[in-house]
């Protein structure tokens, strides 16, 4: 995934002001990393990374301004090797020299100015690009924040995902996204979920229609994005089906290379699915803190039976039992 220089320039926190090179606003940025060239401008240490945003601070501008015409021409050629960068940003509000402005217009490389220092600007751009260029995928389900645990509720159409989310929201928990949930992976292995730009804050309730959770329940009932900690799959109750009874084994679901804990919850008349999801969130908090209730219970049971001379064997995860379906990033 790439983003345009124009999109970068709209990030208000960076305080970017276009100086010249307007023709290059459609240039694409493909790398989440930036480069402050420094000694690379001498040509001694190798070529620049032409796919990165180039940051010029006081040291770089001072060095370029001190060069004679011949040396300056050679140094500017370094900025074009192996190709021109998508954009150049000058920090501390330093005035762009005329030779840089000429270079910008000739090569369609936008030059921006910002009053920020190099360190602050670098941190801001990396944060922005990490978010925009992160691997992503869209999943069908409802993402809710329950007790600080991001839970993606999945299942076939009509099984009751949105109704479960609505019940949780009425209890004071928060909606992140319904139906089309955009999942992004942040380095090294953290998943964040958010709503698509077209349907934020909305929830489909069969029999009622599309409702705006923000308008109905207030601003405290929604979140723009949330870390995804748990996946709950709602399945139709099958008397012959096998469901987790002890909580000893941990199934996972692979999303963008990250194993997300997975629970399968059978749905049948009389079962309060929202209550079960809330309990699952509380149980997940305990697991994050290092306390696994199912294993603790069986370990104590084994110890008691062994003390009486009874040979026992705690259940182990059966080969292939954990679901490992993979959800790949968009290309």
C-alpha positions in Angstrom: 0.0 0.0 0.0 1.3 3.5 -0.9 0.1 7.0 0.0 0.5 10.2 -1.9 2.6 13.2 -0.8 -0.7 15.2 -0.9 -2.1 12.9 1.8 1.0 13.4 4.0 0.8 17.1 3.6 -2.8 17.1 5.1 -1.5 15.7 8.5 -2.0 18.8 10.7 0.4 17.7 13.4 3.3 17.9 11.0 2.7 21.6 10.2 3.8 21.2 6.6 3.8 24.2 4.3 4.4 23.7 0.5 7.2 25.8 -0.8 7.5 24.5 -4.3 7.1 21.5 -6.5 3.3 21.4 -6.6 3.5 19.1 -9.7 4.8 16.3 -7.5 2.0 16.2 -5.0 0.8 12.9 -6.6 4.2 11.3 -5.9 3.7 8.1 -4.0 5.4 7.2 -0.7 5.9 3.4 -0.3 8.2 3.1 2.7 7.2 3.9 6.3 10.8 4.9 7.1 12.3 8.3 6.6 15.9 9.5 5.9 17.9 12.4 7.1 20.8 12.2 4.7 23.6 13.9 6.6 27.0 12.6 5.3 25.3 10.7 2.5 25.2 14.0 0.7 29.0 13.7 0.3 28.5 10.6 -1.9 31.1 8.7 0.2 28.7 6.4 2.1 26.5 5.2 -0.7 23.3 6.2 -2.4 20.2 7.6 -0.7 17.0 5.6 -0.3 15.0 7.2 -3.0 11.7 5.7 -1.8 11.8 7.5 1.6 10.8 11.0 2.7 14.0 13.1 2.9 14.5 15.4 5.9 16.9 18.3 5.5 17.8 20.1 8.7 20.2 23.0 9.6 23.3 20.8 9.0 22.2 19.7 5.5 21.1 23.1 4.4 24.3 24.7 5.7 26.5 22.1 4.0 24.7 22.5 0.6 24.8 26.3 0.8 28.6 26.3 1.4 29.4 24.3 -1.8 30.7 25.8 -4.9 28.7 25.5 -8.1 30.5 22.4 -9.4 30.3 20.5 -6.1 26.7 21.6 -5.6 25.8 20.1 -9.0 27.3 16.8 -8.1 25.6 16.7 -4.7 22.2 17.5 -6.2 22.8 14.5 -8.6 23.1 12.4 -5.5 19.5 13.3 -4.7 18.5 11.8 -8.0 20.3 8.5 -7.5 18.9 5.9 -8.1 15.8 8.1 -8.5 14.4 11.3 -7.1 12.8 11.1 -3.6 9.0 11.5 -3.4 9.2 14.6 -1.1 11.7 16.8 0.8 10.9 18.5 4.1 13.1 21.3 5.5 12.9 21.7 9.3 13.1 24.6 11.8 11.4 26.9 9.3 14.6 27.4 7.4 14.3 29.2 4.1 14.7 26.9 1.1 17.7 27.9 -1.0 17.1 28.9 -4.6 19.1 25.9 -6.0 16.8 23.5 -4.0 13.7 25.2 -5.4 15.1 24.9 -8.9 15.8 21.2 -8.3 12.2 20.8 -7.0 10.6 22.3 -10.1 12.9 20.5 -12.6 12.3 17.1 -11.0 8.7 17.5 -9.7 9.9 16.9 -6.1 7.7 18.8 -3.6 9.6 20.7 -0.9 7.8 21.5 2.3 8.8 23.6 5.3 7.9 23.0 8.9 8.8 24.9 12.1 9.3 21.6 13.9 12.8 20.3 14.8 14.1 17.3 13.0 13.6 14.9 15.9 10.0 15.9 16.5 9.2 15.8 12.7 10.8 12.4 12.3 8.8 10.9 15.1 5.6 12.4 13.7 6.1 11.2 10.1 7.1 7.7 11.2 4.0 7.5 13.4 1.8 8.7 10.5 3.4 6.4 7.9 3.3 3.4 10.2 -0.4 3.8 10.5 -1.1 4.5 6.8 1.3 1.9 5.3 0.6 -0.9 7.8 -0.5 -4.3 6.4 -4.3 -4.4 6.6 -7.2 -6.7 5.9 -11.0 -6.3 6.1 -12.9 -8.9 8.2 -16.7 -9.4 8.5 -17.8 -9.1 12.1 -18.4 -6.7 15.0 -15.5 -5.2 17.0 -16.3 -4.1 20.5 -14.4 -2.9 23.5 -15.3 -4.9 26.6 -13.4 -4.0 29.8 -10.5 -2.8 27.7 -10.4 -6.1 25.7 -10.9 -5.7 22.0 -13.2 -8.5 20.9 -14.0 -9.3 17.3 -17.4 -11.1 17.2 -17.7 -13.2 14.0 -20.1 -15.8 12.6 -22.4 -16.5 9.7 -24.9 -13.8 8.6 -28.0 -13.6 10.9 -26.5 -15.5 13.8 -26.8 -12.5 16.1 -23.5 -10.7 16.1 -25.0 -7.2 16.0 -27.6 -8.1 18.6 -24.9 -9.3 20.9 -22.9 -6.1 20.3 -26.0 -4.0 21.0 -26.6 -5.8 24.3 -23.0 -5.1 25.3 -23.3 -1.5 24.4 -26.4 -1.2 26.5 -24.3 -2.4 29.4 -21.9 0.4 29.0 -19.3 -1.1 26.7 -18.2 0.5 23.4 -18.6 -0.2 19.7 -15.6 0.1 17.4 -16.9 -1.2 14.1 -19.7 -3.3 12.6 -19.9 -5.4 9.5 -16.7 -4.3 7.7 -13.9 -4.2 10.3 -10.5 -2.9 9.0 -7.6 -4.7 10.8 -4.1 -3.3 10.7 -0.9 -4.8 12.0 1.5 -2.6 13.8 5.1 -3.6 14.4 6.0 -6.1 15.7 2.8 -8.1 16.3 -0.1 -5.9 17.4 -3.4 -5.7 15.7 -5.7 -2.7 15.7 -9.3 -2.6 14.4 -11.3 0.3 13.1 -14.4 1.0 11.1 -14.2 1.7 7.3 -14.6 5.3 6.4 -18.1 4.8 5.0 -19.9 3.4 8.1 -18.3 4.7 11.3 -20.4 4.4 14.5 -23.3 2.5 12.7 -24.8 -0.8 13.7 -27.2 -2.9 11.7 -30.0 -4.4 13.8 -32.4 -6.7 11.9 -36.0 -5.6 12.3 -34.9 -2.0 13.2 -32.4 -1.1 10.5 -29.2 0.9 10.6 -28.7 2.8 13.8 -26.1 5.4 14.8 -24.7 4.3 18.1 -23.0 7.7 18.7 -26.4 9.5 18.4 -28.3 6.9 20.4 -25.9 6.2 23.3 -23.5 9.2 23.2 -19.9 9.7 22.6 -18.8 7.3 25.4 -20.4 4.4 23.5 -18.0 4.4 20.6 -14.3 4.2 19.9 -12.4 5.0 16.7 -10.0 2.1 16.9 -9.0 -0.6 19.4 -6.3 -3.2 19.8 -7.7 -6.6 18.9 -7.1 -9.1 21.7 -9.7 -11.8 21.2 -11.9 -13.4 18.5 -15.3 -14.9 19.3 -17.0 -17.0 16.7 -20.7 -17.5 17.2 -21.8 -20.9 15.8 -25.2 -22.6 15.7 -25.8 -25.1 18.5 -25.3 -28.6 17.4 -26.2 -31.4 20.0 -23.5 -33.6 18.3 -20.9 -30.8 18.1 -17.8 -30.7 20.2 -17.3 -27.5 22.3 -14.7 -26.5 24.8 -15.8 -27.7 28.3 -12.7 -27.2 30.5 -10.9 -24.2 28.9 -7.6 -26.1 28.9 -6.7 -25.8 25.2 -6.2 -22.4 23.6 -7.3 -22.2 19.9 -6.0 -19.4 17.8 -6.8 -17.7 14.5 -4.0 -16.3 12.3 -4.6 -12.7 11.2 -1.8 -11.0 9.3 0.7 -13.4 10.8 -0.5 -12.8 14.4 -2.1 -15.6 16.4 -5.3 -14.2 18.0 -7.0 -16.3 20.8 -10.2 -17.8 19.4 -13.3 -18.9 21.2 -16.3 -20.7 19.6 -19.5 -20.0 21.4 -22.6 -22.1 20.4 -25.8 -20.0 20.1 -29.2 -21.4 21.2 -32.4 -20.0 22.6 -32.1 -19.1 26.2 -28.3 -18.5 26.2 -27.2 -14.9 27.0 -24.4 -14.6 24.4 -23.5 -11.0 25.6 -23.0 -12.3 29.1 -20.8 -15.1 27.9 -18.7 -12.6 25.8 -18.3 -10.4 28.9 -17.1 -13.4 30.9 -14.7 -14.3 28.1 -13.3 -10.7 28.3 -12.8 -11.1 32.0 -11.1 -14.5 31.5 -8.8 -13.0 28.8 -7.7 -10.3 31.3 -6.7 -13.0 33.7 -4.7 -14.8 31.0 -2.9 -11.7 30.0 -1.9 -11.3 33.7 -0.6 -14.9 33.6 -3.4 -16.7 35.3 -5.0 -19.5 33.3 -8.1 -20.7 35.2 -8.7 -23.9 33.2 -5.2 -25.1 33.5 -5.0 -24.1 37.1 -8.1 -26.2 37.9 -6.8 -29.3 36.1 -3.3 -29.0 37.6 -4.8 -28.9 41.1 -7.1 -31.9 40.3 -4.1 -33.8 38.9 -2.1 -33.1 42.1 -4.9 -34.2 44.3 -5.4 -37.5 42.4 -1.7 -38.2 42.3 -1.5 -37.7 46.0 -3.9 -40.6 46.3 -1.9 -42.8 44.0 -4.2 -42.4 41.0 -2.4 -42.0 37.7 -3.8 -39.1 35.6 -3.0 -37.4 32.4 -4.1 -33.8 31.8 -5.6 -33.3 28.4 -3.2 -32.0 25.8 -4.0 -30.0 22.7 -4.9 -32.5 20.0 -2.8 -32.2 16.8 -4.5 -29.8 14.5 -7.2 -28.8 16.9 -6.3 -25.1 17.0 -7.7 -23.3 14.0 -4.9 -21.8 12.0 -6.7 -20.2 9.0 -4.7 -17.3 7.8 -5.9 -13.9 6.8 -3.4 -12.2 4.5 -2.7 -8.5 4.0 -4.2 -6.5 1.2 -1.9 -6.0 -1.7 
